[in-house]
Amino acid sequence: MSHTHIAQHIAKVRKQVEQACIKFGRHPSEVNILAVSKKQPVDALRQAITLGQRAFGENYLQEALEKQAALAQTANLEWHFIGPLQSNKTRNVAEAFDWVHSLDRLKLAQRLNDQRPADKPPLQVLIQVNVSQEASKSGATPEALPDLAAAVQALPRLQWRGLMCLPAPSSDPTQQRAAFAQLAALQRELQQRWPDARLDTLSMGMSGDLEAAIAEGSTLVRIGTAIFGARD
Ligand SMILES: *Cc1c(COP(=O)(O)O)cnc(C)c1O
């Protein structure tokens, strides 16, 4: 993908986000774009960086660490781990990332907390919720959420910022919105239950459903294909 293409794509995604905000009565500054750069070469990230993108989402640890090393001289990048997380990967994630979106069980939370280096700020975490209740998908069930949230809040090296979901793909806007509305409702309930928690982040929406996600209150859309083109 050439530089002009990435530039055009980013401009288009920014415009789409802005238009969705206007359409649904939100302020464009409320919605941030996470550039999902999995399976993209480091040059693609460099191009996005020259266009003002600072936050990148990665799914695969080894690949992410290599890109981070290649971009070590670039200041103010923000790295988000968004892929399925296994216990044996938590140390690297706790050391190398600023955010984790895929926290879905207590054991992972405890390990990330224990392994977060003392010289770094607390790891910013989102609890991933399985809103479409598919057995194969990761994410905490809505029923398990309150207990998990209570435990995460007690961990001093984690800062709980909200919820994330990855619903079953659908091309039907009504269905897309239903899943996002469910996540937004869960976040409201948790915020009411713990008024002191700083739940300012709802990570939902990807290339194919960002408008529906913004309609339902997304503050962080995770965009891969629409910025970088297809992955191989
Ligand atoms: C790959 C991925 C994305 C980006 O998906 P696109 O459809 O390419 O925008 C977003 N979120 C997660 C968790 C992903 O794994």
The ligand as an ORCA input file, in Angstrom:
! r2SCAN-3c Opt
* xyz 0 1
  C      -8.315     -6.998     13.310
  C      -9.088     -6.346     14.383
  C      -9.684     -5.090     14.187
  C      -9.659     -4.329     12.865
  O     -10.526     -4.922     11.959
  P     -10.795     -4.252     10.513
  O     -12.051     -4.903     10.081
  O      -9.632     -4.581      9.664
  O     -10.960     -2.780     10.724
  C     -10.330     -4.509     15.264
  N     -10.398     -5.114     16.463
  C      -9.835     -6.312     16.693
  C      -9.946     -6.921     18.039
  C      -9.176     -6.971     15.670
  O      -8.643     -8.179     15.898
*
